[in-house]
Amino acid sequence: MPGKTITSCAECTYPIAAEHVGERATCPMCGTINQAISQGVTIPTTFFWSVLAFGLGVFVGPALIATTTEGRSWLEKQARGIGR
């Protein structure tokens, strides 16, 4: 059901589909008149963790490499342009 807001009945928790937020819908199960309430905007979990992991990799990655002597010398060579 694209374009529909899914909400549940306040009395019996039966799922109700509404066209827009604020629409009054009658529950087909118990007959109660309900008002569709917005669920809000959510960020997909995989997208959130992907962005967070990328950001941490960009900022923490070089610091982790620089903790070893071999990594530190490699970073110095890269900074001078010798390691290309």
Distance bins in CASP14 RR format, pairs under 12 A and 6 or more apart:
PFRMAT RR
TARGET T0000
AUTHOR 0000-0000-0000
RMODE 2
METHOD distances of the structure
MODEL  1
1 15 0 0 0 0 0 1 0 0 0 0 0
1 16 0 0 0 0 0 1 0 0 0 0 0
1 17 1 0 1 0 0 0 0 0 0 0 0
1 18 0 0 0 0 0 1 0 0 0 0 0
1 19 0 0 0 0 1 0 0 0 0 0 0
2 17 0 0 0 0 0 1 0 0 0 0 0
2 19 0 0 0 0 0 1 0 0 0 0 0
3 17 0 0 0 0 1 0 0 0 0 0 0
3 18 0 0 0 0 1 0 0 0 0 0 0
3 19 1 0 0 1 0 0 0 0 0 0 0
3 20 0 0 0 0 1 0 0 0 0 0 0
3 21 0 0 0 0 0 1 0 0 0 0 0
3 36 0 0 0 0 0 1 0 0 0 0 0
4 15 0 0 0 0 0 1 0 0 0 0 0
4 16 0 0 0 0 1 0 0 0 0 0 0
4 17 1 0 1 0 0 0 0 0 0 0 0
4 18 1 0 0 1 0 0 0 0 0 0 0
4 19 1 0 0 1 0 0 0 0 0 0 0
4 20 0 0 0 0 1 0 0 0 0 0 0
4 21 0 0 0 0 0 1 0 0 0 0 0
4 23 0 0 0 0 1 0 0 0 0 0 0
4 25 0 0 0 0 0 1 0 0 0 0 0
4 36 0 0 0 0 1 0 0 0 0 0 0
4 39 0 0 0 0 0 1 0 0 0 0 0
5 15 0 0 0 0 0 1 0 0 0 0 0
5 16 0 0 0 0 1 0 0 0 0 0 0
5 17 1 0 0 1 0 0 0 0 0 0 0
5 18 1 0 1 0 0 0 0 0 0 0 0
5 19 1 0 0 1 0 0 0 0 0 0 0
5 20 1 0 0 1 0 0 0 0 0 0 0
5 21 1 0 0 1 0 0 0 0 0 0 0
5 22 0 0 0 0 1 0 0 0 0 0 0
5 23 1 0 0 1 0 0 0 0 0 0 0
5 25 0 0 0 0 1 0 0 0 0 0 0
5 34 0 0 0 0 0 1 0 0 0 0 0
5 35 0 0 0 0 0 1 0 0 0 0 0
5 36 1 0 1 0 0 0 0 0 0 0 0
5 37 0 0 0 0 1 0 0 0 0 0 0
5 38 1 0 0 1 0 0 0 0 0 0 0
5 39 1 0 0 1 0 0 0 0 0 0 0
5 40 0 0 0 0 1 0 0 0 0 0 0
6 14 0 0 0 0 0 1 0 0 0 0 0
6 15 1 0 1 0 0 0 0 0 0 0 0
6 16 1 0 0 1 0 0 0 0 0 0 0
6 17 1 0 1 0 0 0 0 0 0 0 0
6 18 1 0 0 1 0 0 0 0 0 0 0
6 19 0 0 0 0 0 1 0 0 0 0 0
6 21 0 0 0 0 0 1 0 0 0 0 0
6 25 0 0 0 0 0 1 0 0 0 0 0
6 36 0 0 0 0 1 0 0 0 0 0 0
6 37 0 0 0 0 0 1 0 0 0 0 0
6 38 0 0 0 0 0 1 0 0 0 0 0
6 39 1 0 0 1 0 0 0 0 0 0 0
7 13 0 0 0 0 0 1 0 0 0 0 0
7 14 0 0 0 0 0 1 0 0 0 0 0
7 15 1 0 0 1 0 0 0 0 0 0 0
7 16 1 0 1 0 0 0 0 0 0 0 0
7 17 0 0 0 0 1 0 0 0 0 0 0
7 18 1 0 0 1 0 0 0 0 0 0 0
7 19 0 0 0 0 0 1 0 0 0 0 0
7 20 0 0 0 0 0 1 0 0 0 0 0
7 21 0 0 0 0 1 0 0 0 0 0 0
7 22 0 0 0 0 1 0 0 0 0 0 0
7 23 0 0 0 0 1 0 0 0 0 0 0
7 24 0 0 0 0 0 1 0 0 0 0 0
7 25 1 0 0 1 0 0 0 0 0 0 0
7 27 0 0 0 0 0 1 0 0 0 0 0
7 34 1 0 0 1 0 0 0 0 0 0 0
7 35 0 0 0 0 1 0 0 0 0 0 0
7 36 1 0 1 0 0 0 0 0 0 0 0
7 37 1 0 1 0 0 0 0 0 0 0 0
7 38 0 0 0 0 1 0 0 0 0 0 0
7 39 1 0 0 1 0 0 0 0 0 0 0
7 40 0 0 0 0 0 1 0 0 0 0 0
8 14 1 0 0 1 0 0 0 0 0 0 0
8 15 1 0 1 0 0 0 0 0 0 0 0
8 16 1 0 0 1 0 0 0 0 0 0 0
8 17 0 0 0 0 0 1 0 0 0 0 0
8 18 0 0 0 0 0 1 0 0 0 0 0
8 25 0 0 0 0 0 1 0 0 0 0 0
8 27 0 0 0 0 1 0 0 0 0 0 0
8 29 0 0 0 0 0 1 0 0 0 0 0
8 30 0 0 0 0 0 1 0 0 0 0 0
8 32 0 0 0 0 0 1 0 0 0 0 0
8 34 0 0 0 0 1 0 0 0 0 0 0
8 35 0 0 0 0 0 1 0 0 0 0 0
8 36 0 0 0 0 0 1 0 0 0 0 0
8 37 0 0 0 0 1 0 0 0 0 0 0
8 39 0 0 0 0 0 1 0 0 0 0 0
9 15 1 0 0 1 0 0 0 0 0 0 0
9 16 1 0 1 0 0 0 0 0 0 0 0
9 17 0 0 0 0 0 1 0 0 0 0 0
9 18 0 0 0 0 0 1 0 0 0 0 0
9 25 0 0 0 0 1 0 0 0 0 0 0
9 26 0 0 0 0 1 0 0 0 0 0 0
9 27 1 0 1 0 0 0 0 0 0 0 0
9 28 0 0 0 0 1 0 0 0 0 0 0
9 29 1 0 0 1 0 0 0 0 0 0 0
9 30 1 0 0 1 0 0 0 0 0 0 0
9 31 0 0 0 0 1 0 0 0 0 0 0
9 32 1 0 1 0 0 0 0 0 0 0 0
9 33 0 0 0 0 1 0 0 0 0 0 0
9 34 1 0 1 0 0 0 0 0 0 0 0
9 35 0 0 0 0 0 1 0 0 0 0 0
9 36 0 0 0 0 0 1 0 0 0 0 0
9 37 0 0 0 0 0 1 0 0 0 0 0
10 16 0 0 0 0 1 0 0 0 0 0 0
10 24 0 0 0 0 0 1 0 0 0 0 0
10 25 0 0 0 0 0 1 0 0 0 0 0
10 27 0 0 0 0 1 0 0 0 0 0 0
10 29 0 0 0 0 0 1 0 0 0 0 0
10 30 0 0 0 0 1 0 0 0 0 0 0
10 31 0 0 0 0 0 1 0 0 0 0 0
10 32 1 0 0 1 0 0 0 0 0 0 0
10 33 0 0 0 0 1 0 0 0 0 0 0
10 34 1 0 1 0 0 0 0 0 0 0 0
10 35 0 0 0 0 1 0 0 0 0 0 0
10 36 0 0 0 0 0 1 0 0 0 0 0
10 37 0 0 0 0 1 0 0 0 0 0 0
11 26 0 0 0 0 0 1 0 0 0 0 0
11 27 1 0 0 1 0 0 0 0 0 0 0
11 29 0 0 0 0 1 0 0 0 0 0 0
11 30 1 0 1 0 0 0 0 0 0 0 0
11 31 0 0 0 0 1 0 0 0 0 0 0
11 32 1 0 1 0 0 0 0 0 0 0 0
11 33 0 0 0 0 0 1 0 0 0 0 0
11 34 0 0 0 0 1 0 0 0 0 0 0
12 27 1 0 0 1 0 0 0 0 0 0 0
12 28 0 0 0 0 0 1 0 0 0 0 0
12 29 1 0 1 0 0 0 0 0 0 0 0
12 30 1 0 1 0 0 0 0 0 0 0 0
12 31 0 0 0 0 1 0 0 0 0 0 0
12 32 1 0 0 1 0 0 0 0 0 0 0
12 34 0 0 0 0 0 1 0 0 0 0 0
13 27 0 0 0 0 1 0 0 0 0 0 0
13 29 0 0 0 0 1 0 0 0 0 0 0
13 30 0 0 0 0 1 0 0 0 0 0 0
13 32 0 0 0 0 0 1 0 0 0 0 0
13 34 0 0 0 0 0 1 0 0 0 0 0
14 25 0 0 0 0 0 1 0 0 0 0 0
14 26 0 0 0 0 0 1 0 0 0 0 0
14 27 1 0 1 0 0 0 0 0 0 0 0
14 28 1 0 0 1 0 0 0 0 0 0 0
14 29 1 0 1 0 0 0 0 0 0 0 0
14 30 1 0 0 1 0 0 0 0 0 0 0
14 31 0 0 0 0 1 0 0 0 0 0 0
14 32 0 0 0 0 1 0 0 0 0 0 0
14 34 0 0 0 0 1 0 0 0 0 0 0
15 25 0 0 0 0 0 1 0 0 0 0 0
15 27 0 0 0 0 1 0 0 0 0 0 0
15 28 0 0 0 0 1 0 0 0 0 0 0
15 29 0 0 0 0 1 0 0 0 0 0 0
15 34 0 0 0 0 0 1 0 0 0 0 0
15 36 0 0 0 0 0 1 0 0 0 0 0
16 22 0 0 0 0 0 1 0 0 0 0 0
16 23 0 0 0 0 1 0 0 0 0 0 0
16 24 0 0 0 0 0 1 0 0 0 0 0
16 25 1 0 1 0 0 0 0 0 0 0 0
16 26 0 0 0 0 1 0 0 0 0 0 0
16 27 1 0 0 1 0 0 0 0 0 0 0
16 28 1 0 0 1 0 0 0 0 0 0 0
16 29 0 0 0 0 1 0 0 0 0 0 0
16 30 0 0 0 0 0 1 0 0 0 0 0
16 31 0 0 0 0 0 1 0 0 0 0 0
16 32 0 0 0 0 1 0 0 0 0 0 0
16 33 0 0 0 0 0 1 0 0 0 0 0
16 34 1 0 0 1 0 0 0 0 0 0 0
16 35 0 0 0 0 0 1 0 0 0 0 0
16 36 1 0 0 1 0 0 0 0 0 0 0
16 37 0 0 0 0 0 1 0 0 0 0 0
17 23 0 0 0 0 1 0 0 0 0 0 0
17 25 1 0 0 1 0 0 0 0 0 0 0
17 26 0 0 0 0 0 1 0 0 0 0 0
17 27 0 0 0 0 0 1 0 0 0 0 0
17 28 0 0 0 0 0 1 0 0 0 0 0
17 34 0 0 0 0 0 1 0 0 0 0 0
17 36 0 0 0 0 1 0 0 0 0 0 0
18 24 0 0 0 0 1 0 0 0 0 0 0
18 25 1 0 1 0 0 0 0 0 0 0 0
18 26 0 0 0 0 0 1 0 0 0 0 0
18 27 0 0 0 0 0 1 0 0 0 0 0
18 33 0 0 0 0 0 1 0 0 0 0 0
18 34 0 0 0 0 1 0 0 0 0 0 0
18 35 0 0 0 0 1 0 0 0 0 0 0
18 36 1 1 0 0 0 0 0 0 0 0 0
18 37 0 0 0 0 1 0 0 0 0 0 0
18 38 0 0 0 0 0 1 0 0 0 0 0
18 39 0 0 0 0 0 1 0 0 0 0 0
19 25 0 0 0 0 1 0 0 0 0 0 0
19 36 0 0 0 0 1 0 0 0 0 0 0
20 35 0 0 0 0 0 1 0 0 0 0 0
20 36 1 0 0 1 0 0 0 0 0 0 0
20 37 0 0 0 0 0 1 0 0 0 0 0
20 38 0 0 0 0 1 0 0 0 0 0 0
21 35 0 0 0 0 1 0 0 0 0 0 0
21 36 1 0 1 0 0 0 0 0 0 0 0
21 37 1 0 0 1 0 0 0 0 0 0 0
21 38 1 0 1 0 0 0 0 0 0 0 0
21 39 0 0 0 0 1 0 0 0 0 0 0
21 40 0 0 0 0 1 0 0 0 0 0 0
22 33 0 0 0 0 0 1 0 0 0 0 0
22 34 0 0 0 0 1 0 0 0 0 0 0
22 35 1 0 1 0 0 0 0 0 0 0 0
22 36 1 0 1 0 0 0 0 0 0 0 0
22 37 1 0 0 1 0 0 0 0 0 0 0
22 38 0 0 0 0 1 0 0 0 0 0 0
23 33 0 0 0 0 0 1 0 0 0 0 0
23 34 0 0 0 0 1 0 0 0 0 0 0
23 35 1 0 0 1 0 0 0 0 0 0 0
23 36 1 0 1 0 0 0 0 0 0 0 0
23 37 0 0 0 0 0 1 0 0 0 0 0
23 38 0 0 0 0 0 1 0 0 0 0 0
24 31 0 0 0 0 0 1 0 0 0 0 0
24 32 0 0 0 0 0 1 0 0 0 0 0
24 33 1 0 1 0 0 0 0 0 0 0 0
24 34 1 0 0 1 0 0 0 0 0 0 0
24 35 1 0 1 0 0 0 0 0 0 0 0
24 36 1 0 0 1 0 0 0 0 0 0 0
24 37 0 0 0 0 0 1 0 0 0 0 0
25 31 0 0 0 0 1 0 0 0 0 0 0
25 32 0 0 0 0 1 0 0 0 0 0 0
25 33 1 0 0 1 0 0 0 0 0 0 0
25 34 1 0 1 0 0 0 0 0 0 0 0
25 35 1 0 0 1 0 0 0 0 0 0 0
25 36 1 0 0 1 0 0 0 0 0 0 0
25 37 0 0 0 0 0 1 0 0 0 0 0
26 32 1 0 0 1 0 0 0 0 0 0 0
26 33 1 0 1 0 0 0 0 0 0 0 0
26 34 1 0 0 1 0 0 0 0 0 0 0
26 35 0 0 0 0 0 1 0 0 0 0 0
26 36 0 0 0 0 0 1 0 0 0 0 0
27 33 1 0 0 1 0 0 0 0 0 0 0
27 34 1 0 0 1 0 0 0 0 0 0 0
27 35 0 0 0 0 0 1 0 0 0 0 0
27 36 0 0 0 0 0 1 0 0 0 0 0
28 34 0 0 0 0 0 1 0 0 0 0 0
42 48 0 0 0 0 1 0 0 0 0 0 0
43 49 0 0 0 0 1 0 0 0 0 0 0
43 50 0 0 0 0 0 1 0 0 0 0 0
43 51 0 0 0 0 1 0 0 0 0 0 0
43 52 0 0 0 0 0 1 0 0 0 0 0
44 50 0 0 0 0 1 0 0 0 0 0 0
44 51 0 0 0 0 0 1 0 0 0 0 0
45 51 0 0 0 0 0 1 0 0 0 0 0
45 52 0 0 0 0 0 1 0 0 0 0 0
46 52 0 0 0 0 0 1 0 0 0 0 0
46 53 0 0 0 0 0 1 0 0 0 0 0
47 53 0 0 0 0 0 1 0 0 0 0 0
47 54 0 0 0 0 0 1 0 0 0 0 0
48 54 0 0 0 0 0 1 0 0 0 0 0
48 55 0 0 0 0 0 1 0 0 0 0 0
49 55 0 0 0 0 0 1 0 0 0 0 0
49 56 0 0 0 0 0 1 0 0 0 0 0
50 56 0 0 0 0 0 1 0 0 0 0 0
50 57 0 0 0 0 0 1 0 0 0 0 0
51 57 0 0 0 0 0 1 0 0 0 0 0
51 58 0 0 0 0 0 1 0 0 0 0 0
52 58 0 0 0 0 0 1 0 0 0 0 0
52 59 0 0 0 0 0 1 0 0 0 0 0
52 60 0 0 0 0 0 1 0 0 0 0 0
53 59 0 0 0 0 0 1 0 0 0 0 0
53 60 0 0 0 0 0 1 0 0 0 0 0
53 61 0 0 0 0 0 1 0 0 0 0 0
54 60 0 0 0 0 0 1 0 0 0 0 0
54 61 0 0 0 0 0 1 0 0 0 0 0
55 61 0 0 0 0 1 0 0 0 0 0 0
56 62 0 0 0 0 0 1 0 0 0 0 0
56 63 0 0 0 0 0 1 0 0 0 0 0
56 64 0 0 0 0 0 1 0 0 0 0 0
57 63 0 0 0 0 1 0 0 0 0 0 0
57 64 0 0 0 0 1 0 0 0 0 0 0
57 65 0 0 0 0 0 1 0 0 0 0 0
58 64 0 0 0 0 0 1 0 0 0 0 0
60 66 0 0 0 0 0 1 0 0 0 0 0
60 67 0 0 0 0 0 1 0 0 0 0 0
61 67 0 0 0 0 1 0 0 0 0 0 0
61 71 0 0 0 0 0 1 0 0 0 0 0
61 75 0 0 0 0 0 1 0 0 0 0 0
62 71 0 0 0 0 1 0 0 0 0 0 0
62 72 0 0 0 0 0 1 0 0 0 0 0
62 74 0 0 0 0 0 1 0 0 0 0 0
62 75 1 0 0 1 0 0 0 0 0 0 0
62 76 0 0 0 0 0 1 0 0 0 0 0
62 78 0 0 0 0 1 0 0 0 0 0 0
62 79 0 0 0 0 0 1 0 0 0 0 0
63 71 0 0 0 0 0 1 0 0 0 0 0
63 72 0 0 0 0 0 1 0 0 0 0 0
63 75 0 0 0 0 0 1 0 0 0 0 0
64 71 0 0 0 0 1 0 0 0 0 0 0
64 72 0 0 0 0 0 1 0 0 0 0 0
64 75 0 0 0 0 0 1 0 0 0 0 0
65 71 1 0 1 0 0 0 0 0 0 0 0
65 72 1 0 0 1 0 0 0 0 0 0 0
65 73 0 0 0 0 0 1 0 0 0 0 0
65 74 1 0 0 1 0 0 0 0 0 0 0
65 75 1 0 0 1 0 0 0 0 0 0 0
65 76 0 0 0 0 0 1 0 0 0 0 0
65 78 0 0 0 0 1 0 0 0 0 0 0
66 72 1 0 1 0 0 0 0 0 0 0 0
66 73 0 0 0 0 1 0 0 0 0 0 0
66 74 0 0 0 0 1 0 0 0 0 0 0
66 75 1 0 1 0 0 0 0 0 0 0 0
66 76 0 0 0 0 1 0 0 0 0 0 0
66 78 0 0 0 0 0 1 0 0 0 0 0
66 79 0 0 0 0 0 1 0 0 0 0 0
67 75 0 0 0 0 0 1 0 0 0 0 0
68 74 0 0 0 0 1 0 0 0 0 0 0
68 75 0 0 0 0 0 1 0 0 0 0 0
69 75 0 0 0 0 0 1 0 0 0 0 0
69 76 0 0 0 0 0 1 0 0 0 0 0
70 76 0 0 0 0 0 1 0 0 0 0 0
70 77 0 0 0 0 0 1 0 0 0 0 0
71 77 0 0 0 0 1 0 0 0 0 0 0
71 78 0 0 0 0 1 0 0 0 0 0 0
71 79 0 0 0 0 0 1 0 0 0 0 0
72 78 0 0 0 0 0 1 0 0 0 0 0
72 79 0 0 0 0 0 1 0 0 0 0 0
73 79 0 0 0 0 0 1 0 0 0 0 0
73 80 0 0 0 0 0 1 0 0 0 0 0
73 82 0 0 0 0 0 1 0 0 0 0 0
73 83 0 0 0 0 0 1 0 0 0 0 0
74 80 0 0 0 0 0 1 0 0 0 0 0
74 81 0 0 0 0 0 1 0 0 0 0 0
74 82 0 0 0 0 0 1 0 0 0 0 0
74 83 0 0 0 0 1 0 0 0 0 0 0
75 81 0 0 0 0 0 1 0 0 0 0 0
75 82 0 0 0 0 0 1 0 0 0 0 0
75 83 0 0 0 0 0 1 0 0 0 0 0
76 82 0 0 0 0 1 0 0 0 0 0 0
76 83 0 0 0 0 1 0 0 0 0 0 0
77 83 1 0 1 0 0 0 0 0 0 0 0
77 84 0 0 0 0 1 0 0 0 0 0 0
78 84 1 0 0 1 0 0 0 0 0 0 0
END
